[in-house]
């Protein structure tokens, strides 16, 4: 799959302008429309390992040594040097995040965010930890001077966080982060969904948190930005129809496989089936 660059990823403003996102009459916006925010937000269905941006977020487990779903896909695409760096981080608690280099990925950095296990916590604790790991991802991006960041649907796979609740919790926390003025240095926050159901959920609920700007509210600058961006609409890449595969590298060290198998002995490591070991994500951690 070809790398996907930031100028090929539509903003929420453009998606609204092109009527790509349906406005649900049942949803009353919980916030005022903000054109600047809508120019920062993107929602795409893609393989996150293909994004050529400043940082992608990994839906990691506490060991940070790789696992199933997007975690395994990112580790395979980044190469064996990633697990070597992660070993020196001494793991990460749920609700927190740590940053590494991107290695063989087109993204410069990887932010490893550990989401909560829904089934192991009270709903209140799980919500707090999910929001916290997204906030920590944004904070790390700002601290390292990164301008663009992409999140997968953290905790909605084997960690069993309800997809609709996760979407609304995440959008609420990102909106809060921007309202606090902490994301002014960020140019783009991307919600990158691998599964169609998550893309549909984000499209359905985003207008509650980031409503569209009406024609009366639209400034000249906003109109110009949207017009310029409209040029990319016709050449947007199609969503992936196949799942990420292992890099075809016959010289890949066998130690990489041994490290992955060793990590499986850790209680927090997500055991994957035979298909996952070949690079077939079953969803986000």
ZAVEXTI-836896 format. One record per atom (N, C-alpha, C): residue in three letters; z, y negated, x negated. Coordinates in steps of 0.02 Angstrom, whole numbers, padded with zeros to 5 digits, always signed. Example, Ala and Ser with C-alpha at 12.3 -4.5 7.8 and 13.67 -1.06 7.14 Angstrom:
ZAVEXTI-836896
ALA+00390+00284-00660ALA+00390+00225-00615ALA+00390+00165-00660SER+00354+00112-00642SER+00357+00053-00684SER+00394-00002-00645
//
This chain:
ZAVEXTI-836896
UNK+00000+00060-00042UNK+00000+00000+00000UNK+00000-00062-00044UNK-00043-00111-00027UNK-00048-00172-00065UNK+00015-00214-00056UNK+00031-00253-00108UNK+00088-00298-00104UNK+00077-00350-00050UNK+00131-00368-00016UNK+00128-00418+00036UNK+00163-00481+00011UNK+00127-00536+00005UNK+00155-00597-00023UNK+00181-00644+00032UNK+00223-00691+00011UNK+00257-00734+00060UNK+00208-00773+00103UNK+00154-00796+00074UNK+00107-00835+00114UNK+00067-00794+00163UNK+00076-00728+00161UNK+00044-00684+00210UNK+00091-00663+00266UNK+00153-00687+00263UNK+00204-00667+00312UNK+00214-00725+00361UNK+00201-00715+00425UNK+00206-00770+00473UNK+00278-00791+00486UNK+00287-00856+00497UNK+00352-00882+00516UNK+00362-00872+00592UNK+00424-00881+00612UNK+00440-00877+00684UNK+00403-00933+00721UNK+00397-00991+00691UNK+00360-01046+00723UNK+00289-01025+00739UNK+00256-00992+00691UNK+00187-00970+00702UNK+00184-00915+00754UNK+00231-00869+00753UNK+00231-00815+00801UNK+00238-00842+00873UNK+00281-00893+00880UNK+00288-00925+00946UNK+00222-00960+00965UNK+00193-00995+00918UNK+00133-01034+00932UNK+00075-00990+00954UNK+00073-00930+00924UNK+00019-00883+00941UNK+00038-00836+00999UNK+00096-00849+01029UNK+00121-00809+01085UNK+00128-00735+01067UNK+00146-00722+01004UNK+00157-00653+00983UNK+00225-00627+01007UNK+00271-00673+01019UNK+00339-00654+01040UNK+00348-00672+01113UNK+00361-00623+01156UNK+00370-00638+01228UNK+00437-00673+01239UNK+00438-00720+01285UNK+00499-00755+01303UNK+00529-00722+01365UNK+00586-00691+01357UNK+00618-00653+01410UNK+00656-00701+01456UNK+00638-00701+01519UNK+00670-00746+01567UNK+00744-00730+01576UNK+00765-00669+01558UNK+00835-00649+01565UNK+00878-00677+01509UNK+00847-00704+01457UNK+00884-00728+01400UNK+00893-00804+01403UNK+00954-00825+01407UNK+00969-00896+01401UNK+00987-00911+01329UNK+00951-00956+01296UNK+00965-00970+01226UNK+01039-00990+01215UNK+01068-00963+01163UNK+01138-00979+01147UNK+01142-01037+01097UNK+01083-01061+01074UNK+01081-01116+01027UNK+01022-01162+01045UNK+01025-01223+01018UNK+00969-01269+01028UNK+00911-01249+00982UNK+00851-01266+01004UNK+00793-01253+00962UNK+00796-01295+00899UNK+00773-01265+00844UNK+00773-01300+00780UNK+00710-01280+00742UNK+00664-01327+00736UNK+00599-01313+00705UNK+00607-01292+00632UNK+00654-01323+00596UNK+00663-01306+00525UNK+00686-01234+00518UNK+00731-01212+00562UNK+00753-01142+00560UNK+00696-01095+00574UNK+00657-01111+00626UNK+00602-01067+00645UNK+00549-01061+00590UNK+00544-01113+00548UNK+00498-01110+00491UNK+00527-01068+00434UNK+00592-01052+00436UNK+00623-01011+00385UNK+00624-00937+00403UNK+00621-00921+00467UNK+00631-00853+00491UNK+00564-00817+00500UNK+00562-00754+00479UNK+00504-00711+00491UNK+00528-00643+00518UNK+00488-00613+00560UNK+00501-00545+00585UNK+00436-00506+00575UNK+00439-00453+00535UNK+00379-00414+00522UNK+00396-00339+00526UNK+00344-00300+00538UNK+00350-00227+00534UNK+00311-00206+00473UNK+00347-00183+00422UNK+00315-00167+00359UNK+00360-00123+00317UNK+00332-00098+00262UNK+00371-00062+00211UNK+00402-00115+00166UNK+00467-00119+00164UNK+00502-00172+00127UNK+00488-00167+00052UNK+00470-00108+00028UNK+00457-00101-00044UNK+00391-00134-00064UNK+00351-00156-00016UNK+00286-00188-00032UNK+00292-00264-00036UNK+00350-00292-00021UNK+00356-00365-00017UNK+00362-00397-00086UNK+00315-00440-00102UNK+00315-00476-00165UNK+00350-00543-00155UNK+00416-00541-00150UNK+00457-00600-00137UNK+00514-00602-00188UNK+00559-00649-00179UNK+00614-00655-00228UNK+00664-00598-00223UNK+00683-00577-00163UNK+00734-00524-00157UNK+00723-00484-00093UNK+00730-00418-00100UNK+00735-00375-00041UNK+00805-00347-00039UNK+00829-00332+00020UNK+00896-00305+00029UNK+00890-00230+00041UNK+00931-00193+00005UNK+00934-00120+00012UNK+00991-00102+00059UNK+00977-00059+00108UNK+01030-00032+00151UNK+01064+00024+00114UNK+01110+00007+00071UNK+01140+00054+00023UNK+01201+00089+00052UNK+01223+00142+00017UNK+01288+00172+00032UNK+01336+00150-00024UNK+01399+00169-00017UNK+01451+00143-00062UNK+01440+00162-00135UNK+01406+00217-00148UNK+01395+00238-00218UNK+01343+00195-00253UNK+01297+00165-00215UNK+01241+00126-00242UNK+01193+00168-00283UNK+01197+00234-00278UNK+01156+00278-00320UNK+01095+00306-00284UNK+01081+00281-00226UNK+01022+00305-00189UNK+01043+00352-00133UNK+00999+00360-00085UNK+01013+00403-00028UNK+00951+00415+00012UNK+00957+00417+00078UNK+00900+00428+00121UNK+00872+00363+00148UNK+00822+00367+00190UNK+00794+00309+00223UNK+00769+00257+00174UNK+00781+00193+00192UNK+00757+00138+00150UNK+00790+00139+00081UNK+00852+00163+00077UNK+00887+00167+00013UNK+00848+00210-00036UNK+00830+00270-00015UNK+00793+00315-00058UNK+00724+00287-00075UNK+00690+00256-00026UNK+00624+00228-00037UNK+00627+00173-00090UNK+00678+00131-00087UNK+00684+00076-00136UNK+00698+00104-00205UNK+00743+00153-00210UNK+00758+00182-00276UNK+00696+00216-00306UNK+00658+00252-00265UNK+00598+00285-00292UNK+00547+00234-00315UNK+00537+00182-00276UNK+00486+00132-00294UNK+00508+00089-00353UNK+00573+00077-00361UNK+00597+00036-00416UNK+00597+00073-00482UNK+00603+00139-00481UNK+00603+00179-00542UNK+00673+00195-00566UNK+00678+00238-00617UNK+00743+00264-00639UNK+00789+00212-00670UNK+00762+00156-00693UNK+00806+00104-00723UNK+00854+00075-00671UNK+00834+00076-00608UNK+00877+00048-00556UNK+00943+00087-00550UNK+00939+00153-00547UNK+01001+00192-00541UNK+01044+00183-00603UNK+01014+00173-00661UNK+01053+00161-00722UNK+01093+00097-00716UNK+01062+00044-00690UNK+01099-00019-00681UNK+01152-00011-00627UNK+01135+00025-00573UNK+01183+00034-00518UNK+01245+00072-00540UNK+01237+00118-00587UNK+01295+00156-00611UNK+01347+00109-00642UNK+01325+00054-00671UNK+01371+00007-00701UNK+01404-00040-00653UNK+01386-00037-00589UNK+01415-00082-00539UNK+01478-00054-00507UNK+01492+00010-00520UNK+01553+00042-00494UNK+01557+00041-00418UNK+01500+00052-00386UNK+01500+00057-00314UNK+01508-00009-00278UNK+01514-00006-00213UNK+01519-00067-00172UNK+01551-00047-00105UNK+01596-00089-00081UNK+01629-00075-00017UNK+01584-00096+00041UNK+01595-00063+00098UNK+01559-00083+00159UNK+01576-00155+00177UNK+01524-00192+00195UNK+01533-00263+00210UNK+01522-00308+00150UNK+01504-00279+00094UNK+01492-00318+00033UNK+01422-00304+00007UNK+01402-00338-00046UNK+01336-00329-00075UNK+01338-00346-00149UNK+01293-00314-00187UNK+01286-00327-00258UNK+01211-00332-00275UNK+01196-00368-00329UNK+01127-00383-00345UNK+01105-00349-00410UNK+01042-00327-00412UNK+01013-00298-00473UNK+00943-00325-00482UNK+00913-00306-00538UNK+00842-00321-00549UNK+00799-00280-00501UNK+00736-00301-00494UNK+00691-00264-00450UNK+00652-00210-00485UNK+00649-00212-00552UNK+00615-00162-00592UNK+00542-00154-00571UNK+00521-00096-00549UNK+00450-00084-00535UNK+00429-00108-00466UNK+00474-00136-00428UNK+00457-00164-00363UNK+00421-00232-00371UNK+00381-00252-00323UNK+00352-00320-00326UNK+00404-00374-00315UNK+00461-00358-00285UNK+00516-00406-00276UNK+00552-00416-00342UNK+00575-00477-00355UNK+00609-00492-00418UNK+00679-00461-00421UNK+00714-00462-00364UNK+00783-00438-00363UNK+00794-00392-00303UNK+00844-00349-00309UNK+00867-00307-00254UNK+00939-00324-00240UNK+00955-00339-00178UNK+01024-00350-00157UNK+01046-00289-00118UNK+01094-00252-00145UNK+01117-00190-00114UNK+01175-00206-00067UNK+01162-00204-00002UNK+01212-00219+00048UNK+01235-00155+00082UNK+01300-00145+00085UNK+01327-00083+00114UNK+01351-00099+00186UNK+01316-00070+00233UNK+01335-00080+00303UNK+01389-00032+00325UNK+01418-00045+00384UNK+01472-00002+00409UNK+01445+00061+00443UNK+01486+00112+00443UNK+01473+00172+00483UNK+01503+00160+00552UNK+01461+00155+00602UNK+01483+00139+00669UNK+01533+00189+00695UNK+01522+00252+00681UNK+01564+00306+00708UNK+01632+00310+00674UNK+01641+00275+00618UNK+01703+00281+00579UNK+01750+00222+00589UNK+01729+00172+00628UNK+01768+00110+00635UNK+01772+00090+00708UNK+01818+00045+00723UNK+01818+00015+00789UNK+01757-00029+00795UNK+01732-00041+00856UNK+01673-00085+00864UNK+01684-00154+00833UNK+01745-00180+00838UNK+01760-00246+00810UNK+01755-00246+00734UNK+01783-00194+00703UNK+01780-00190+00630UNK+01709-00178+00605UNK+01672-00136+00640UNK+01603-00123+00621UNK+01561-00187+00625UNK+01570-00225+00679UNK+01533-00288+00687UNK+01550-00337+00630UNK+01614-00343+00614UNK+01634-00389+00561UNK+01603-00369+00494UNK+01601-00305+00479UNK+01573-00282+00415UNK+01497-00290+00413UNK+01464-00277+00469UNK+01392-00286+00470UNK+01374-00359+00458UNK+01408-00404+00494UNK+01394-00475+00485UNK+01409-00497+00413UNK+01463-00469+00385UNK+01483-00488+00318UNK+01432-00466+00266UNK+01402-00407+00273UNK+01355-00385+00222UNK+01290-00426+00225UNK+01270-00449+00284UNK+01212-00494+00289UNK+01229-00562+00258UNK+01289-00587+00272UNK+01310-00651+00243UNK+01313-00647+00167UNK+01341-00591+00142UNK+01346-00583+00069UNK+01276-00580+00037UNK+01229-00549+00072UNK+01160-00548+00047UNK+01132-00618+00042UNK+01143-00659+00093UNK+01119-00728+00092UNK+01154-00769+00038UNK+01220-00758+00032UNK+01258-00795-00019UNK+01233-00778-00090UNK+01221-00715-00103UNK+01197-00695-00169UNK+01128-00725-00183UNK+01085-00727-00132UNK+01019-00758-00141UNK+01026-00831-00161UNK+01070-00867-00126UNK+01080-00938-00140UNK+01111-00947-00210UNK+01161-00906-00226UNK+01195-00911-00291UNK+01147-00901-00349UNK+01096-00859-00340UNK+01049-00843-00394UNK+00985-00885-00389UNK+00985-00935-00347UNK+00928-00980-00342UNK+00866-00948-00313UNK+00874-00896-00273UNK+00817-00862-00243UNK+00796-00898-00179UNK+00732-00899-00166UNK+00705-00937-00110UNK+00685-00894-00050UNK+00674-00831-00061UNK+00652-00787-00006UNK+00690-00721-00010UNK+00708-00695+00049UNK+00747-00634+00053UNK+00726-00596+00116UNK+00722-00530+00110UNK+00703-00487+00166UNK+00757-00434+00178UNK+00777-00427+00241UNK+00827-00378+00261UNK+00795-00322+00301UNK+00815-00259+00289UNK+00798-00204+00335UNK+00849-00203+00392UNK+00842-00155+00437UNK+00890-00149+00493UNK+00950-00108+00469UNK+00995-00141+00434UNK+01051-00107+00402UNK+01097-00072+00453UNK+01118-00012+00436UNK+01167+00029+00473UNK+01140+00059+00538UNK+01077+00048+00555UNK+01051+00072+00619UNK+01022+00143+00615UNK+01022+00173+00556UNK+00997+00241+00549UNK+01054+00291+00554UNK+01067+00328+00500UNK+01118+00379+00501UNK+01189+00350+00508UNK+01196+00285+00495UNK+01262+00253+00505UNK+01275+00237+00578UNK+01224+00245+00621UNK+01231+00248+00694UNK+01250+00182+00729UNK+01240+00125+00696UNK+01254+00061+00729UNK+01202+00051+00784UNK+01223+00035+00846UNK+01174+00027+00900UNK+01123-00027+00883UNK+01060-00011+00892UNK+01006-00055+00868UNK+01006-00124+00901UNK+01015-00126+00967UNK+01013-00191+01001UNK+01073-00234+00981UNK+01131-00203+00977UNK+01191-00240+00956UNK+01183-00265+00885UNK+01156-00222+00841UNK+01146-00243+00771UNK+01100-00304+00767UNK+01046-00303+00804UNK+00999-00359+00804UNK+01034-00423+00824UNK+01071-00422+00879UNK+01103-00483+00903UNK+01160-00505+00857UNK+01197-00458+00829UNK+01251-00476+00782UNK+01222-00509+00720UNK+01167-00481+00695UNK+01136-00507+00634UNK+01106-00576+00646UNK+01068-00584+00699UNK+01037-00648+00714UNK+01090-00702+00725UNK+01145-00683+00757UNK+01200-00730+00768UNK+01230-00753+00702UNK+01240-00706+00656UNK+01271-00723+00591UNK+01224-00765+00548UNK+01160-00749+00549UNK+01112-00789+00510UNK+01108-00859+00538UNK+01107-00865+00603UNK+01107-00932+00635UNK+01169-00971+00614UNK+01226-00939+00615UNK+01289-00971+00595UNK+01286-00995+00523UNK+01258-00952+00479UNK+01251-00969+00408UNK+01208-01031+00399UNK+01154-01035+00436UNK+01110-01094+00432UNK+01144-01156+00462UNK+01178-01147+00517UNK+01213-01203+00549UNK+01267-01233+00503UNK+01295-01191+00460UNK+01346-01214+00413UNK+01315-01251+00353UNK+01249-01254+00351UNK+01214-01288+00297UNK+01212-01249+00232UNK+01226-01184+00234UNK+01229-01145+00173UNK+01162-01115+00153UNK+01113-01120+00198UNK+01048-01090+00182UNK+00994-01141+00169UNK+01014-01203+00154UNK+00964-01255+00145UNK+00916-01239+00087UNK+00940-01204+00036UNK+00898-01188-00021UNK+00851-01130-00009UNK+00860-01094+00046UNK+00816-01037+00061UNK+00754-01061+00098UNK+00697-01036+00077UNK+00635-01053+00110UNK+00615-01002+00163UNK+00637-00939+00155UNK+00618-00889+00204UNK+00670-00833+00208UNK+00689-00815+00269UNK+00732-00758+00283UNK+00692-00711+00327UNK+00678-00652+00301UNK+00633-00605+00334UNK+00671-00545+00361UNK+00660-00529+00424UNK+00686-00467+00452UNK+00628-00417+00451UNK+00633-00370+00406UNK+00578-00322+00394UNK+00596-00255+00426UNK+00562-00239+00480UNK+00576-00177+00517UNK+00525-00124+00499UNK+00551-00064+00487UNK+00506-00007+00474UNK+00488+00029+00539UNK+00535+00031+00586UNK+00524+00066+00649UNK+00500+00018+00703UNK+00453+00040+00744UNK+00427-00003+00797UNK+00481-00023+00846UNK+00529+00023+00859UNK+00582+00006+00908UNK+00623-00053+00884UNK+00636-00058+00818UNK+00674-00115+00793UNK+00632-00179+00796UNK+00568-00174+00782UNK+00524-00233+00789UNK+00524-00258+00860UNK+00519-00213+00908UNK+00520-00232+00979UNK+00586-00265+00998UNK+00641-00239+00972UNK+00707-00267+00987UNK+00714-00337+00960UNK+00692-00348+00898UNK+00696-00415+00868UNK+00651-00464+00906UNK+00592-00442+00925UNK+00548-00486+00964UNK+00579-00504+01031UNK+00615-00458+01060UNK+00645-00469+01127UNK+00705-00516+01124UNK+00743-00512+01070UNK+00807-00548+01069UNK+00809-00610+01024UNK+00759-00620+00983UNK+00763-00676+00935UNK+00766-00744+00969UNK+00734-00750+01028UNK+00732-00816+01061UNK+00800-00838+01086UNK+00848-00792+01092UNK+00916-00813+01111UNK+00949-00853+01056UNK+00934-00834+00994UNK+00967-00864+00936UNK+00925-00917+00902UNK+00859-00908+00904UNK+00812-00955+00874UNK+00758-00970+00925UNK+00773-01009+00976UNK+00724-01022+01029UNK+00666-01064+01004UNK+00609-01058+01038UNK+00550-01097+01017UNK+00560-01171+01030UNK+00526-01211+00990UNK+00527-01284+01000UNK+00472-01301+01050UNK+00489-01342+01100UNK+00440-01361+01150UNK+00392-01412+01120UNK+00335-01423+01154UNK+00286-01471+01130UNK+00317-01540+01124UNK+00363-01557+01169UNK+00394-01623+01168UNK+00440-01631+01108UNK+00470-01574+01086UNK+00516-01576+01030UNK+00481-01570+00963UNK+00419-01548+00964UNK+00384-01533+00901UNK+00366-01597+00865UNK+00384-01601+00802UNK+00369-01660+00762UNK+00300-01654+00732UNK+00274-01709+00704UNK+00209-01707+00672UNK+00209-01659+00613UNK+00265-01659+00575UNK+00270-01614+00517UNK+00268-01541+00539UNK+00305-01526+00594UNK+00306-01458+00619UNK+00237-01436+00642UNK+00201-01481+00677UNK+00135-01465+00700UNK+00088-01451+00642UNK+00093-01491+00589UNK+00050-01482+00531UNK+00064-01415+00498UNK+00129-01398+00491UNK+00147-01335+00460UNK+00119-01276+00499UNK+00128-01279+00565UNK+00104-01224+00607UNK+00028-01219+00604UNK-00007-01276+00602UNK-00079-01275+00598UNK-00103-01244+00533UNK-00071-01264+00478UNK-00089-01235+00414UNK-00077-01160+00413UNK-00021-01138+00440UNK-00004-01068+00440UNK-00050-01027+00485UNK-00078-01060+00535UNK-00122-01024+00581UNK-00181-00993+00545UNK-00198-01020+00487UNK-00255-00993+00450UNK-00242-00922+00427UNK-00178-00903+00420UNK-00164-00835+00396UNK-00161-00785+00454UNK-00159-00809+00515UNK-00149-00764+00572UNK-00204-00711+00576UNK-00266-00732+00562UNK-00322-00685+00569UNK-00323-00632+00514UNK-00288-00645+00459UNK-00291-00598+00404UNK-00224-00563+00391UNK-00180-00565+00440UNK-00116-00530+00431UNK-00129-00456+00424UNK-00093-00423+00378UNK-00103-00351+00369UNK-00078-00312+00428UNK-00111-00255+00441UNK-00088-00212+00495UNK-00022-00180+00475UNK+00023-00165+00523UNK+00085-00130+00507UNK+00069-00062+00478UNK+00113-00035+00435UNK+00100+00030+00404UNK+00099+00085+00456UNK+00052+00131+00448UNK+00049+00188+00494UNK+00075+00251+00461UNK+00088+00247+00396UNK+00118+00304+00360UNK+00181+00281+00327UNK+00226+00328+00312UNK+00290+00310+00282UNK+00284+00308+00207UNK+00330+00271+00173UNK+00326+00265+00101UNK+00326+00333+00066UNK+00285+00338+00014UNK+00280+00399-00025UNK+00308+00389-00094UNK+00323+00445-00127UNK+00345+00441-00197UNK+00290+00412-00240UNK+00306+00370-00289UNK+00255+00347-00336UNK+00224+00407-00372UNK+00159+00408-00378UNK+00125+00464-00410UNK+00127+00454-00486UNK+00181+00475-00516UNK+00191+00466-00588UNK+00210+00533-00618UNK+00161+00569-00646UNK+00176+00636-00673UNK+00223+00634-00732UNK+00232+00575-00763UNK+00274+00570-00822UNK+00345+00548-00805UNK+00361+00546-00740UNK+00427+00524-00719UNK+00480+00571-00747UNK+00531+00543-00781UNK+00582+00586-00812UNK+00617+00630-00762UNK+00629+00692-00781UNK+00663+00739-00737UNK+00735+00720-00727UNK+00762+00677-00772UNK+00831+00656-00766UNK+00843+00617-00703UNK+00790+00584-00677UNK+00796+00546-00615UNK+00816+00592-00558UNK+00784+00650-00554UNK+00800+00698-00501UNK+00871+00723-00510UNK+00892+00735-00574UNK+00959+00760-00586UNK+01011+00709-00565UNK+00996+00645-00577UNK+01043+00593-00558UNK+01051+00591-00482UNK+00995+00597-00447UNK+00998+00594-00374UNK+01037+00653-00346UNK+01026+00713-00376UNK+01062+00771-00352UNK+01136+00766-00368UNK+01152+00737-00426UNK+01222+00729-00444UNK+01257+00682-00396UNK+01220+00630-00374UNK+01251+00583-00328UNK+01268+00614-00262UNK+01232+00668-00245UNK+01243+00701-00180UNK+01312+00732-00176UNK+01346+00742-00233UNK+01413+00771-00231UNK+01464+00720-00209UNK+01446+00656-00211UNK+01492+00603-00191UNK+01500+00605-00115UNK+01561+00598-00090UNK+01574+00602-00018UNK+01536+00549+00020UNK+01523+00491-00012UNK+01491+00436+00023UNK+01415+00439+00020UNK+01389+00487-00018UNK+01317+00492-00025UNK+01287+00522+00038UNK+01231+00494+00061UNK+01199+00518+00121UNK+01154+00576+00102UNK+01169+00634+00128UNK+01129+00693+00113UNK+01065+00690+00153UNK+01009+00700+00120UNK+00945+00696+00153UNK+00914+00764+00155UNK+00867+00774+00202UNK+00836+00839+00208UNK+00777+00845+00161UNK+00743+00901+00165UNK+00689+00914+00118UNK+00635+00862+00123UNK+00620+00839+00185UNK+00568+00789+00194UNK+00587+00723+00163UNK+00653+00704+00170UNK+00675+00641+00141UNK+00667+00642+00065UNK+00679+00699+00035UNK+00673+00704-00038UNK+00601+00691-00060UNK+00555+00698-00014UNK+00485+00685-00030UNK+00465+00615-00012UNK+00512+00576+00014UNK+00497+00506+00025UNK+00485+00488+00097UNK+00510+00526+00145UNK+00500+00511+00215UNK+00562+00481+00245UNK+00564+00414+00255UNK+00624+00383+00283UNK+00635+00405+00354UNK+00698+00415+00371UNK+00716+00431+00440UNK+00745+00370+00476UNK+00744+00313+00442UNK+00772+00252+00471UNK+00815+00218+00419UNK+00845+00162+00438UNK+00887+00126+00391UNK+00957+00157+00390UNK+00991+00152+00332UNK+01060+00174+00329UNK+01103+00131+00374
//
